[in-house]
């Protein structure tokens, strides 16, 4: 497993009051990675960014979503360190 880069948090939602769903995107907004974890595990927040391997990524076809994710990655990078929890 080779690390190919870093994805930044672009979306976070609470599902059924028990599961936190997070979406991390590449800086160009072309790929994303979705993760889910129990609320009680994420009591100290979730990482602002994560290291990724190529086979974990899902392509994003919608140009509007790509643009939104690029802007959110830029904002997150400006406001948070890569290992900071948010």
N, C-alpha and C positions, 0 to 999 in steps of 0.2 A: 504494500500500500504506500504510494508516493503522494506526499502533500503537494498540491499544485497551487495553492494560494489561500486567500482569506475571503470569507463572506461576512457581510455586516447585517445586523438585525434591521429589518425593514418593516416588519409587521408582527404584532403579538395580540393574541386574543384568548379569552377564557371560554372554554366549552364545557357545558354541563356543570359549571361551578367547581369542577374537580381537575380539569386538564388544561394546561397552558399550551397553546399551539404557537410556535414561533416560525417565522419565515426569514431566512437569511439569503441575501442576494450578492452576486458578484458585483464588482465596481461598475462594470459596463451595463448591468441590468439584464443581461442576456440569459442568466441561469439562476436558479434558486434551489434551496434546500429547506425542507419543512421538517421540523422536529416537534415532538409532543412529550410532555412530562407532567407528572402529578403536581398539583399546586403545592403540596407539602414538601416536595423536593426542591422547589424553586423559591423558598422563603427568602433567600437573599438576592433575588433577581436572576436574570439570565445574562450570559455574556454578550457584550456589545458586538463581538465578532468571534468567529470560529475558524479554525484551519479546516481545509476541505481537501478531499481527494476527488479526482475527476468523475469516477463512477457513481458518486453520491448526488451529482447535480442533475436537475431537471431543466430542460430548455424552456424559455419564455417566448412565446410566439407573438403576443400582443404588443405592438409598439408603444401603446399608451402605458401599459403596465411597466414595460422596460424603462420608460422615461420617469415614471413615479419612483421606481426602485432606485434608479441612478441618483435622483435628487435626495432620496432618503439616506442612501449610503453616504453621500457627500456630507449631509447634515450630521449623521452619526459620527463620522470620522472627525469632523470639526469639534464636536462636543464631548466625545468620549475616547479614552484610550482603548486599544484593541482587547485588552484583558479585563477591562472594567466591567462590573456587573450593573445592569440597569433594570 
